[in-house]
Amino acid sequence: MPPSTLFVEIHLRGRLGAVWADRFHPLIVDSGEGGTRIHGRLPDTSAVHGTMCALRDLGADLQSLEIRREELA
């Protein structure tokens, strides 16, 4: 199986303050009036799980989660 990475896109209800952005590195955190979008590439499912645990610990209100496997060239 060729090497791959996971593209993750998470949507939250409400705004996640900019102070939390470092906690989700290397993902990008965009907050606006419509809620918060956290997106980017993670190396594996363990990293996705860690991100989701961090959101749970913050009490974040999950709206949606999308994960796509991307093959590395």
C-alpha positions as CSV (number, residue, x, y, z in Angstrom):
1,M,0.0,0.0,0.0
2,P,1.5,3.4,-1.0
3,P,2.1,5.9,1.8
4,S,-0.9,8.1,2.6
5,T,-2.1,10.9,4.9
6,L,-5.5,11.8,6.2
7,F,-7.3,15.0,5.3
8,V,-9.6,16.0,8.2
9,E,-12.3,18.6,8.3
10,I,-14.2,19.2,11.5
11,H,-17.1,21.6,12.0
12,L,-18.1,22.8,15.5
13,R,-21.1,24.8,16.6
14,G,-19.9,28.1,18.2
15,R,-16.5,29.7,18.2
16,L,-13.3,28.1,19.4
17,G,-11.1,30.9,20.7
18,A,-7.8,31.6,18.9
19,V,-5.9,30.7,22.1
20,W,-6.7,27.0,21.3
21,A,-5.3,27.0,17.8
22,D,-1.8,25.8,19.0
23,R,-3.4,22.8,20.6
24,F,-4.6,21.5,17.2
25,H,-1.3,22.0,15.3
26,P,-0.8,21.1,12.4
27,L,-4.5,21.6,11.7
28,I,-5.8,25.1,10.8
29,V,-8.5,26.6,13.0
30,D,-10.9,29.1,11.4
31,S,-13.7,30.6,13.6
32,G,-16.5,32.8,12.2
33,E,-20.1,33.6,12.8
34,G,-21.2,30.2,11.4
35,G,-19.0,28.3,13.9
36,T,-15.5,26.8,13.8
37,R,-13.8,24.8,11.1
38,I,-10.7,22.8,11.9
39,H,-9.0,21.3,8.9
40,G,-5.7,19.9,7.5
41,R,-3.7,16.8,7.2
42,L,-2.8,14.3,9.9
43,P,-0.5,11.3,9.6
44,D,-2.8,8.6,10.9
45,T,-6.0,7.6,12.7
46,S,-4.2,7.9,16.1
47,A,-3.7,11.6,15.4
48,V,-7.4,12.0,14.5
49,H,-8.3,10.2,17.7
50,G,-6.1,12.5,19.7
51,T,-7.7,15.6,18.1
52,M,-11.2,14.3,18.8
53,C,-10.3,13.6,22.5
54,A,-8.9,17.2,22.8
55,L,-12.2,18.5,21.4
56,R,-14.2,16.3,23.8
57,D,-12.1,17.6,26.7
58,L,-12.9,21.2,25.7
59,G,-16.6,20.3,25.6
60,A,-16.8,21.3,22.0
61,D,-20.1,20.8,20.2
62,L,-19.3,18.6,17.1
63,Q,-21.4,19.4,14.1
64,S,-19.6,17.2,11.5
65,L,-16.4,15.2,10.8
66,E,-15.0,14.3,7.4
67,I,-11.9,12.2,6.9
68,R,-10.4,11.4,3.5
69,R,-7.3,9.3,2.8
70,E,-4.9,10.9,0.4
71,E,-2.2,9.0,-1.4
72,L,1.3,10.6,-1.2
73,A,3.0,10.9,-4.6
